[in-house]
Amino acid sequence: MPVYLDCAATTPVDPRVRDEVVRVLDEEYGNAGSRSHELGRRARATVERARASVAAVVSASRGDVIFTSGATESNNLAILGLAVDGEASRRRHIVSTRIEHHAVLEPLEALQRRGFEVELVAPEADGIVSAEAIAQAVRPDTLLVSVMHVNNETGMVQPVDAIADALEGRDAFLHVDAAQGFGRAPLAPLRHPRIDLLSMSGHKLHAPQGIGALVARKRAGVRPPLAPLTFGGGQERGLRPGTQPVHLIAGLGLAAILALDEHDERTERCLAFRRELLDGLAPLEPAVNGDPRHAVPHIVSLAFRGLDAEQVIEAWRDEVAISQGAACTSQSYTCSHVLSAMRLPDWQQDGAVRLSWCHATPLPDVSVMREALRSVLGPVEHRL
């Protein structure tokens, strides 16, 4: 099998997490809402332990964590869930960026259809949105600022801590889509107390698909005034009703603990992988999309002059499994809204491929990858 280099799309489940999921399925199969018997009480205790583990990654309180199916649902709950309060308070202005995931952009479009005004701030050519640009866009009637932590296509780390600093003293809620950075990028920025809402997905962190969380912090003792999007049952403070999937929640909790405990070691392994990969491909003179100084250790976006993305993917199909960009849009091979917003040359946009890995990813034979591209590229000097 090709070496899997699409961890930004989803990560393999950690064997320790898998074992915990199976154990809970076998031993703690009660409904966490059933308090009248031991199996229900044990299931509830498992859920609450996992809630505390997720909270610990971002220095939140256990009660701040709302379990969801993943970051997409969390983003929708954070954005659409504030709409009722925005309409009541006549704060209908929202600030976000042009490089957000569609799980943020599409809920924002839904709010525009309800009469909200959405202002999207463009990044610089390096893929970073400046905190100053965000702060300048905020108005007295701004309800929400929504900014991603790590861009899923380029791996660029956005200055969410500087944005949080810039919002001190302002009423606007701050939401961070942390799907790509939770437990993997530097931990401190996501622990900023001014971040009101934070979305994450378990399957980006070696937990199973289908489980995630929204962290809703109190500010001055008051939580963000979220309204539920679904109804019935009252679970998760009434914001995400339905029987809790205890086995998936337990898996997420363990994945969060492992990410916290092994953070430095995992980071070093990912950095070493990045150095060896890029050093091996350097003779082909790839363009790195974004500023490497602001990149996470586990994602890189590359383009090779003279090749489009499909040609690169085809040349490497026996060696590595990669994507053109975001997995949810790569099937269409359409132009990336992220790279377009960065105003990159057409050849970099058309040729962009994303390689992403984890601490356990084996290094592929980079010399074979290099020669596979060289066979279709020809000498570098012929492409200049």
MINUGU-823644 format. One record per residue: y, x, z of N, C-alpha, C in turn. Coordinates in steps of 0.2 Angstrom, whole numbers. Layout:
MINUGU-823644
{pt {Y X Z} {Y X Z} {Y X Z}}
...
This chain:
MINUGU-823644
{pt {-6 4 0} {0 0 0} {6 4 0}}
{pt {12 2 -3} {18 6 -3} {20 6 4}}
{pt {24 11 6} {27 11 12} {33 6 13}}
{pt {32 2 18} {37 -4 19} {44 -1 21}}
{pt {49 -2 17} {56 0 18} {60 -6 17}}
{pt {58 -12 21} {62 -18 20} {63 -21 27}}
{pt {64 -16 32} {64 -19 39} {71 -23 41}}
{pt {76 -22 36} {82 -26 37} {80 -33 36}}
{pt {75 -35 32} {73 -41 30} {69 -44 36}}
{pt {64 -40 38} {60 -42 44} {56 -36 46}}
{pt {54 -35 52} {51 -30 55} {44 -31 56}}
{pt {39 -26 56} {32 -28 58} {32 -29 66}}
{pt {28 -34 68} {27 -35 75} {24 -29 79}}
{pt {27 -27 84} {25 -22 89} {18 -24 91}}
{pt {13 -20 91} {6 -22 94} {6 -25 101}}
{pt {11 -22 105} {11 -24 112} {14 -31 112}}
{pt {19 -32 108} {22 -39 108} {16 -44 105}}
{pt {13 -42 100} {7 -46 98} {2 -48 103}}
{pt {0 -43 107} {-4 -44 112} {-2 -49 118}}
{pt {5 -48 119} {8 -53 124} {8 -60 121}}
{pt {10 -61 115} {10 -68 112} {3 -71 112}}
{pt {-2 -67 111} {-9 -70 111} {-11 -71 118}}
{pt {-9 -67 123} {-11 -68 130} {-8 -75 132}}
{pt {-2 -76 131} {2 -82 133} {-1 -88 130}}
{pt {-3 -87 123} {-7 -93 120} {-13 -95 124}}
{pt {-17 -90 126} {-23 -91 129} {-22 -93 137}}
{pt {-17 -90 140} {-17 -91 147} {-11 -95 150}}
{pt {-6 -96 146} {0 -100 149} {2 -105 143}}
{pt {-3 -109 142} {-2 -114 136} {1 -120 139}}
{pt {4 -121 145} {7 -127 147} {14 -128 144}}
{pt {16 -134 145} {23 -135 143} {28 -133 148}}
{pt {33 -129 146} {37 -126 151} {42 -132 155}}
{pt {41 -138 152} {45 -143 155} {41 -147 160}}
{pt {34 -146 160} {30 -149 165} {30 -145 172}}
{pt {33 -148 177} {34 -145 183} {29 -148 188}}
{pt {25 -152 186} {20 -155 191} {14 -152 192}}
{pt {12 -146 188} {6 -143 189} {7 -135 187}}
{pt {2 -131 189} {3 -124 189} {4 -121 182}}
{pt {1 -124 177} {2 -121 170} {9 -122 168}}
{pt {12 -128 169} {18 -129 167} {23 -125 171}}
{pt {22 -124 177} {27 -119 181} {26 -112 179}}
{pt {20 -110 177} {19 -103 175} {23 -102 168}}
{pt {22 -107 164} {25 -107 157} {33 -106 158}}
{pt {36 -110 163} {43 -110 164} {45 -103 166}}
{pt {41 -100 171} {43 -94 174} {43 -88 168}}
{pt {38 -89 163} {38 -84 158} {44 -85 153}}
{pt {46 -91 152} {52 -92 148} {58 -89 152}}
{pt {59 -90 158} {65 -88 162} {65 -80 162}}
{pt {59 -77 163} {58 -70 163} {61 -67 156}}
{pt {59 -70 151} {61 -68 144} {68 -69 143}}
{pt {71 -75 146} {78 -76 145} {82 -70 148}}
{pt {80 -68 154} {83 -62 158} {82 -56 154}}
{pt {77 -55 150} {76 -49 146} {80 -49 140}}
{pt {81 -54 137} {86 -54 131} {93 -53 134}}
{pt {95 -56 139} {102 -56 142} {103 -48 144}}
{pt {98 -45 146} {99 -38 149} {101 -33 143}}
{pt {99 -35 137} {101 -30 131} {109 -30 130}}
{pt {112 -36 131} {119 -36 130} {123 -37 137}}
{pt {120 -36 142} {123 -37 149} {126 -44 150}}
{pt {122 -49 148} {124 -56 149} {120 -58 155}}
{pt {121 -64 157} {118 -68 163} {112 -71 160}}
{pt {107 -72 163} {101 -76 161} {103 -83 158}}
{pt {107 -86 162} {109 -93 160} {113 -93 153}}
{pt {115 -87 151} {119 -87 145} {115 -88 139}}
{pt {108 -87 139} {104 -87 133} {101 -93 132}}
{pt {102 -95 125} {99 -102 123} {94 -100 117}}
{pt {88 -101 118} {83 -100 113} {83 -104 107}}
{pt {83 -101 101} {83 -105 95} {77 -102 91}}
{pt {77 -104 84} {72 -102 80} {74 -95 77}}
{pt {80 -93 78} {82 -86 75} {90 -86 74}}
{pt {92 -81 71} {100 -80 70} {103 -85 66}}
{pt {99 -88 61} {102 -93 56} {104 -99 60}}
{pt {99 -101 64} {101 -107 68} {106 -106 74}}
{pt {106 -100 76} {111 -98 81} {118 -98 78}}
{pt {118 -95 72} {125 -95 69} {127 -102 68}}
{pt {123 -106 66} {125 -113 64} {127 -117 71}}
{pt {123 -116 76} {125 -119 82} {132 -116 85}}
{pt {133 -110 84} {139 -107 87} {145 -109 83}}
{pt {144 -110 76} {150 -112 72} {151 -119 72}}
{pt {146 -123 70} {146 -130 69} {147 -133 76}}
{pt {144 -130 81} {144 -133 88} {151 -133 91}}
{pt {156 -129 88} {163 -129 91} {167 -134 87}}
{pt {165 -137 82} {169 -141 78} {172 -147 81}}
{pt {168 -150 86} {170 -156 90} {176 -154 94}}
{pt {176 -148 97} {181 -146 101} {187 -144 97}}
{pt {186 -141 91} {191 -140 87} {195 -146 84}}
{pt {191 -151 83} {195 -157 80} {198 -160 86}}
{pt {196 -160 92} {199 -163 97} {205 -160 99}}
{pt {205 -153 99} {211 -149 101} {216 -147 95}}
{pt {214 -150 89} {218 -148 83} {218 -141 82}}
{pt {213 -137 84} {213 -130 82} {208 -130 76}}
{pt {210 -130 70} {206 -130 64} {206 -124 60}}
{pt {208 -119 63} {209 -112 59} {203 -108 61}}
{pt {200 -105 57} {194 -100 58} {195 -94 54}}
{pt {194 -88 57} {194 -82 54} {187 -79 54}}
{pt {186 -76 48} {179 -73 47} {180 -67 42}}
{pt {175 -65 39} {176 -59 34} {172 -61 28}}
{pt {173 -57 22} {170 -59 16} {163 -55 15}}
{pt {161 -52 20} {155 -48 20} {150 -51 25}}
{pt {151 -57 27} {146 -61 32} {140 -63 28}}
{pt {135 -64 32} {128 -67 29} {130 -74 27}}
{pt {125 -76 23} {126 -83 21} {125 -88 27}}
{pt {121 -86 32} {120 -90 38} {127 -91 41}}
{pt {132 -88 40} {139 -89 43} {143 -92 38}}
{pt {143 -89 31} {147 -92 26} {146 -99 25}}
{pt {140 -101 24} {139 -108 23} {141 -113 28}}
{pt {139 -112 34} {142 -116 40} {150 -117 39}}
{pt {153 -111 38} {160 -111 37} {162 -116 31}}
{pt {159 -115 26} {160 -120 20} {159 -127 22}}
{pt {154 -128 26} {153 -135 29} {159 -138 33}}
{pt {162 -133 37} {168 -135 41} {174 -136 36}}
{pt {175 -132 31} {180 -133 26} {180 -140 23}}
{pt {174 -143 22} {174 -149 20} {176 -155 25}}
{pt {176 -152 31} {178 -157 36} {185 -156 38}}
{pt {189 -152 34} {196 -151 35} {198 -145 39}}
{pt {194 -140 40} {195 -134 44} {198 -129 38}}
{pt {202 -125 41} {205 -119 36} {201 -113 38}}
{pt {198 -110 33} {194 -104 34} {197 -98 31}}
{pt {199 -93 34} {202 -87 31} {197 -81 32}}
{pt {195 -78 26} {190 -73 26} {194 -66 24}}
{pt {193 -62 29} {197 -55 28} {192 -50 24}}
{pt {195 -47 20} {191 -42 16} {190 -35 19}}
{pt {185 -32 18} {184 -25 20} {187 -20 17}}
{pt {188 -14 19} {190 -8 16} {185 -6 11}}
{pt {186 -1 7} {181 1 2} {175 4 5}}
{pt {176 6 12} {170 9 15} {166 4 18}}
{pt {167 -2 17} {163 -8 20} {165 -10 27}}
{pt {170 -7 30} {172 -9 37} {178 -14 36}}
{pt {178 -19 41} {183 -24 41} {187 -21 47}}
{pt {194 -20 47} {198 -17 52} {199 -22 57}}
{pt {199 -20 64} {201 -25 69} {208 -27 68}}
{pt {213 -23 66} {220 -25 65} {220 -30 60}}
{pt {216 -30 54} {217 -36 50} {214 -42 53}}
{pt {209 -42 57} {207 -48 60} {212 -51 65}}
{pt {215 -46 69} {220 -48 74} {226 -51 70}}
{pt {228 -49 65} {234 -51 61} {233 -58 58}}
{pt {226 -60 57} {225 -66 54} {224 -72 59}}
{pt {224 -70 65} {223 -75 71} {230 -78 72}}
{pt {229 -85 73} {235 -89 74} {234 -93 81}}
{pt {240 -96 83} {239 -100 89} {234 -106 88}}
{pt {233 -108 82} {228 -114 81} {221 -111 79}}
{pt {220 -105 80} {213 -102 78} {208 -104 83}}
{pt {203 -107 81} {198 -109 85} {193 -104 86}}
{pt {191 -100 81} {185 -96 81} {187 -90 76}}
{pt {184 -84 79} {184 -78 75} {176 -76 75}}
{pt {173 -76 69} {166 -74 68} {166 -68 64}}
{pt {163 -63 67} {162 -56 63} {155 -53 65}}
{pt {152 -51 59} {145 -48 60} {145 -41 64}}
{pt {140 -39 67} {140 -33 70} {138 -27 65}}
{pt {132 -28 62} {130 -24 57} {129 -27 50}}
{pt {132 -25 45} {131 -28 38} {124 -27 36}}
{pt {121 -33 34} {113 -32 32} {112 -29 26}}
{pt {117 -28 21} {116 -25 15} {118 -17 15}}
{pt {123 -16 18} {125 -9 18} {124 -5 25}}
{pt {122 -8 30} {121 -5 37} {128 -3 40}}
{pt {133 -5 38} {140 -3 41} {141 -7 47}}
{pt {142 -3 53} {144 -6 59} {151 -8 59}}
{pt {152 -14 61} {159 -17 61} {162 -16 68}}
{pt {168 -15 69} {171 -13 75} {172 -19 80}}
{pt {166 -22 82} {167 -29 86} {170 -27 93}}
{pt {169 -21 95} {172 -20 102} {180 -20 101}}
{pt {182 -17 96} {189 -16 95} {192 -23 93}}
{pt {188 -27 90} {191 -34 88} {191 -38 95}}
{pt {186 -37 99} {186 -40 105} {192 -38 110}}
{pt {194 -32 109} {200 -29 113} {206 -33 110}}
{pt {206 -33 104} {212 -36 100} {213 -44 102}}
{pt {208 -47 104} {208 -54 105} {210 -56 113}}
{pt {210 -50 117} {212 -51 124} {218 -55 124}}
{pt {218 -60 129} {224 -64 130} {225 -70 125}}
{pt {221 -70 120} {221 -76 115} {215 -81 116}}
{pt {216 -87 114} {211 -92 116} {206 -93 111}}
{pt {206 -90 105} {201 -90 100} {194 -88 103}}
{pt {189 -92 101} {182 -89 103} {180 -84 98}}
{pt {176 -79 101} {174 -74 97} {166 -74 96}}
{pt {164 -75 90} {156 -75 88} {154 -69 85}}
{pt {149 -66 87} {146 -60 83} {139 -62 81}}
{pt {138 -61 74} {131 -61 72} {128 -54 72}}
{pt {124 -54 77} {121 -47 79} {114 -47 77}}
{pt {112 -50 71} {105 -50 69} {102 -43 67}}
{pt {106 -39 64} {104 -33 62} {105 -27 67}}
{pt {109 -28 72} {111 -23 77} {108 -24 84}}
{pt {106 -30 86} {104 -32 93} {98 -27 95}}
{pt {99 -23 100} {94 -18 102} {92 -12 98}}
{pt {96 -12 92} {95 -6 87} {101 -2 86}}
{pt {107 -5 86} {113 -1 85} {115 1 92}}
{pt {121 5 93} {123 7 99} {124 0 104}}
{pt {122 1 110} {122 -5 114} {129 -8 117}}
{pt {133 -3 118} {139 -4 122} {144 -10 118}}
{pt {145 -10 112} {149 -15 109} {147 -22 110}}
{pt {141 -23 110} {139 -30 111} {139 -32 118}}
{pt {140 -28 122} {141 -29 130} {148 -31 131}}
{pt {153 -31 127} {160 -32 128} {160 -39 131}}
{pt {163 -40 137} {164 -47 140} {168 -52 136}}
{pt {172 -50 131} {176 -54 127} {172 -58 121}}
{pt {166 -55 120} {162 -59 115} {159 -65 118}}
{pt {161 -71 116} {159 -77 118} {152 -79 116}}
{pt {151 -78 110} {145 -81 107} {141 -75 103}}
{pt {135 -74 103} {131 -69 100} {125 -71 97}}
{pt {123 -70 91} {117 -73 88} {112 -67 87}}
{pt {106 -68 88} {101 -63 87} {94 -66 84}}
{pt {90 -62 81} {83 -64 78} {78 -60 81}}
{pt {72 -63 83} {67 -59 86} {64 -55 80}}
{pt {63 -57 74} {59 -54 69} {63 -48 66}}
{pt {69 -47 68} {72 -40 67} {71 -35 72}}
{pt {67 -37 77} {67 -33 83} {59 -32 85}}
{pt {55 -33 80} {48 -32 81} {44 -38 85}}
{pt {48 -43 85} {45 -49 88} {43 -54 82}}
{pt {39 -59 83} {37 -64 78} {43 -67 75}}
{pt {42 -69 69} {47 -74 65} {47 -80 69}}
{pt {53 -84 69} {53 -91 71} {56 -91 78}}
{pt {58 -86 81} {61 -86 88} {68 -81 88}}
{pt {73 -84 91} {79 -80 92} {83 -83 98}}
{pt {89 -81 98} {93 -84 103} {101 -84 101}}
{pt {104 -88 105} {112 -88 105} {114 -86 112}}
{pt {118 -81 113} {120 -79 119} {127 -83 120}}
{pt {128 -87 125} {135 -90 126} {138 -88 132}}
{pt {142 -84 132} {145 -81 139} {150 -86 142}}
{pt {151 -86 148} {156 -89 151} {163 -84 151}}
{pt {168 -87 150} {175 -84 150} {179 -88 155}}
{pt {181 -84 160} {185 -87 166} {181 -93 169}}
{pt {174 -92 169} {170 -97 172} {168 -103 168}}
{pt {170 -103 162} {169 -108 157} {165 -106 151}}
{pt {160 -109 149} {156 -108 143} {160 -111 137}}
{pt {158 -108 131} {161 -111 125} {159 -118 125}}
{pt {163 -123 123} {162 -130 122} {157 -132 116}}
{pt {151 -130 116} {147 -131 111} {144 -138 111}}
{pt {144 -142 105} {140 -148 105} {134 -147 101}}
{pt {129 -150 103} {122 -149 100} {122 -152 93}}
{pt {118 -149 89} {117 -151 82} {111 -156 81}}
{pt {106 -155 86} {100 -159 86} {99 -162 93}}
{pt {96 -168 94} {95 -172 100} {88 -173 102}}
{pt {87 -174 108} {81 -177 111} {77 -171 115}}
{pt {76 -173 122} {73 -169 126} {77 -165 131}}
{pt {83 -163 129} {87 -159 134} {86 -152 135}}
{pt {81 -149 132} {79 -142 133} {85 -137 131}}
{pt {85 -131 134} {91 -126 132} {98 -129 133}}
{pt {99 -132 139} {105 -135 141} {107 -141 137}}
{pt {102 -144 133} {104 -149 129} {106 -147 122}}
{pt {107 -140 121} {109 -138 115} {104 -136 110}}
{pt {98 -136 112} {92 -135 107} {86 -138 110}}
{pt {86 -145 109} {80 -149 112} {74 -148 108}}
{pt {69 -149 111} {62 -148 109} {58 -144 113}}
{pt {51 -145 113} {47 -141 117} {47 -134 116}}
{pt {48 -130 121} {49 -122 120} {43 -119 118}}
{pt {43 -115 113} {37 -111 111} {36 -105 115}}
{pt {33 -106 121} {32 -101 126} {30 -94 124}}
{pt {25 -95 119} {22 -88 117} {27 -84 113}}
{pt {31 -88 109} {36 -84 105} {41 -81 109}}
{pt {43 -85 114} {49 -83 119} {46 -77 123}}
{pt {40 -77 125} {37 -72 128} {37 -65 124}}
{pt {35 -66 118} {36 -60 113} {42 -58 112}}
{pt {47 -62 112} {54 -60 111} {57 -56 117}}
{pt {55 -59 123} {57 -56 129} {54 -48 130}}
{pt {47 -48 128} {45 -41 128} {48 -36 123}}
{pt {49 -39 117} {52 -35 112} {59 -33 114}}
{pt {63 -37 118} {69 -35 120} {69 -29 125}}
{pt {64 -30 130} {63 -25 135} {61 -18 132}}
{pt {57 -18 127} {55 -12 124} {61 -9 120}}
{pt {65 -13 117} {70 -11 113} {75 -7 118}}
{pt {76 -10 124} {81 -7 129} {78 -1 131}}
{pt {71 -1 133} {68 5 136} {68 11 131}}
{pt {66 9 125} {65 15 120} {71 16 115}}
{pt {76 13 117} {82 14 112} {84 21 110}}
{pt {84 25 114} {86 32 112} {81 35 108}}
{pt {75 35 110} {69 38 106} {69 34 99}}
{pt {69 28 99} {69 25 92} {75 27 88}}
{pt {81 27 91} {87 29 87} {86 36 84}}
{pt {83 41 88} {82 48 85} {77 48 79}}
{pt {72 44 80} {67 44 75} {69 41 68}}
{pt {74 36 69} {77 33 63} {82 37 60}}
{pt {85 41 64} {90 46 61} {86 52 57}}
{pt {81 54 60} {77 59 57} {74 57 50}}
{pt {72 51 50} {69 48 44} {75 47 39}}
{pt {81 45 41} {86 45 36} {88 52 33}}
{pt {88 57 37} {90 63 35} {85 66 30}}
{pt {79 65 31} {73 67 27} {73 64 20}}
{pt {75 57 21} {75 53 15} {81 55 10}}
{pt {87 55 13} {92 57 9} {92 64 7}}
{pt {90 69 11} {89 75 8} {85 76 2}}
{pt {79 72 3} {74 72 -3} {77 69 -9}}
{pt {81 64 -9} {84 61 -15} {91 64 -17}}
{pt {93 69 -13} {100 72 -15} {100 75 -22}}
{pt {95 78 -24} {96 81 -31} {97 76 -37}}
{pt {96 70 -35} {98 64 -40} {105 62 -39}}
{pt {108 64 -34} {115 63 -33} {117 55 -32}}
{pt {113 52 -28} {114 45 -27} {121 43 -24}}
{pt {124 37 -25} {130 35 -22} {127 31 -16}}
{pt {130 33 -10} {129 29 -4} {134 24 -3}}
{pt {132 17 -3} {137 12 -3} {139 11 5}}
{pt {146 12 6} {148 12 13} {149 19 15}}
{pt {152 20 21} {154 26 24} {148 28 29}}
{pt {144 33 27} {139 35 32} {140 37 39}}
{pt {147 38 40} {149 39 47} {149 33 51}}
{pt {149 27 48} {149 21 52} {142 17 51}}
{pt {137 20 48} {131 17 47} {126 17 53}}
{pt {122 12 53} {116 12 58} {111 17 55}}
{pt {107 19 60} {102 24 58} {96 21 53}}
{pt {96 15 53} {90 12 49} {91 8 43}}
{pt {97 9 40} {98 5 34} {103 10 29}}
{pt {101 10 23} {105 13 18} {105 9 12}}
{pt {111 9 9} {112 6 2} {113 11 -3}}
{pt {109 12 -8} {110 17 -13} {111 14 -20}}
{pt {114 18 -25} {114 17 -32} {114 23 -35}}
{pt {110 23 -41} {109 29 -45} {113 28 -52}}
{pt {117 32 -54} {121 31 -60} {116 31 -66}}
{pt {117 26 -70} {112 25 -76} {106 20 -75}}
{pt {105 18 -69} {100 13 -67} {102 7 -64}}
{pt {100 1 -66} {101 -5 -62} {96 -6 -57}}
{pt {97 -10 -52} {93 -11 -46} {85 -12 -48}}
{pt {84 -17 -53} {78 -18 -55} {74 -12 -58}}
{pt {77 -8 -61} {74 -2 -64} {72 3 -58}}
{pt {76 3 -53} {74 7 -47} {68 4 -43}}
{pt {68 -2 -42} {63 -6 -39} {56 -5 -42}}
{pt {57 -5 -49} {51 -5 -53} {48 2 -53}}
{pt {53 7 -53} {50 14 -53} {47 16 -47}}
{pt {49 13 -41} {46 15 -35} {41 10 -32}}
{pt {39 5 -36} {35 0 -33} {28 2 -31}}
{pt {26 8 -33} {19 10 -30} {20 14 -24}}
{pt {26 16 -23} {28 21 -17} {31 17 -11}}
{pt {36 13 -12} {39 10 -7} {41 3 -8}}
{pt {41 -1 -3} {43 -9 -4} {50 -9 -2}}
{pt {55 -11 -6} {62 -11 -5} {65 -17 -8}}
{pt {71 -19 -6} {75 -25 -9} {81 -23 -13}}
{pt {84 -27 -16} {90 -26 -20} {96 -27 -15}}
{pt {95 -31 -10} {100 -32 -5} {98 -36 0}}
{pt {101 -42 2} {99 -47 7} {93 -50 4}}
{pt {87 -50 8} {81 -53 6} {82 -60 4}}
{pt {86 -64 7} {87 -71 5} {90 -72 -2}}
{pt {93 -67 -4} {97 -68 -11} {94 -63 -16}}
{pt {90 -59 -14} {88 -53 -19} {83 -56 -25}}
{pt {80 -62 -24} {76 -65 -29} {80 -67 -35}}
{pt {86 -68 -34} {90 -70 -40} {93 -64 -44}}
{pt {94 -58 -41} {97 -53 -43} {104 -54 -46}}
{pt {107 -58 -42} {114 -59 -43} {119 -54 -40}}
{pt {125 -53 -42} {130 -49 -39} {130 -50 -32}}
{pt {130 -44 -28} {131 -45 -20} {138 -46 -19}}
{pt {139 -52 -15} {146 -53 -12} {149 -48 -8}}
{pt {144 -44 -5} {147 -39 0} {149 -33 -4}}
{pt {146 -31 -9} {148 -25 -13} {154 -27 -17}}
{pt {154 -33 -19} {160 -35 -23} {166 -35 -19}}
{pt {166 -37 -12} {171 -37 -8} {174 -30 -6}}
{pt {169 -25 -7} {171 -18 -6} {174 -15 -12}}
{pt {174 -19 -17} {177 -17 -23} {174 -10 -26}}
{pt {168 -10 -26} {164 -4 -29} {164 -5 -36}}
{pt {163 1 -40} {162 1 -47} {156 -3 -49}}
{pt {157 -6 -55} {151 -10 -57} {144 -7 -57}}
{pt {144 -1 -59} {137 3 -59} {134 3 -52}}
{pt {139 4 -47} {136 4 -40} {134 -3 -37}}
{pt {137 -8 -40} {135 -15 -38} {129 -17 -41}}
{pt {128 -15 -48} {123 -17 -52} {116 -13 -50}}
{pt {117 -7 -47} {112 -3 -46} {110 -2 -39}}
{pt {113 -6 -34} {112 -5 -27} {105 -8 -25}}
{pt {102 -4 -21} {96 -5 -18} {96 -4 -11}}
{pt {93 -8 -7} {93 -7 1} {86 -4 3}}
{pt {87 1 7} {81 4 10} {82 4 18}}
{pt {77 1 21} {78 0 28} {71 1 32}}
{pt {71 4 38} {65 6 41} {65 5 48}}
{pt {60 7 52} {60 7 59} {58 13 62}}
{pt {57 14 69} {55 20 72} {48 22 70}}
{pt {44 17 68} {37 18 67} {35 19 60}}
{pt {40 19 55} {39 19 48} {37 26 46}}
{pt {32 27 42} {30 34 40} {34 36 34}}
{pt {36 42 34} {40 45 28} {36 44 22}}
{pt {38 41 17} {35 41 10} {35 48 7}}
{pt {32 49 2} {32 55 -2} {38 55 -6}}
{pt {44 58 -3} {50 58 -6} {50 61 -13}}
{pt {46 67 -14} {46 70 -20} {44 66 -26}}
{pt {39 62 -24} {36 57 -29} {41 52 -31}}
{pt {45 49 -26} {50 45 -27} {56 48 -32}}
{pt {57 54 -30} {62 58 -34} {60 59 -41}}
{pt {54 61 -42} {52 62 -49} {51 55 -53}}
{pt {49 50 -49} {48 43 -53} {55 41 -56}}
{pt {61 42 -52} {67 41 -55} {69 46 -60}}
{pt {68 52 -59} {70 57 -64} {67 56 -71}}
{pt {61 53 -71} {58 52 -77} {61 46 -81}}
{pt {65 42 -78} {69 37 -81} {76 38 -82}}
{pt {78 43 -78} {85 45 -78} {87 50 -83}}
{pt {83 55 -83} {85 61 -87} {89 65 -83}}
{pt {91 71 -86} {95 76 -82} {102 72 -79}}
{pt {104 74 -74} {110 72 -71} {116 73 -75}}
{pt {116 79 -78} {122 80 -82} {123 75 -88}}
{pt {117 72 -90} {118 67 -96} {121 61 -94}}
{pt {121 60 -87} {124 53 -85} {131 53 -83}}
{pt {134 59 -83} {141 60 -81} {146 59 -86}}
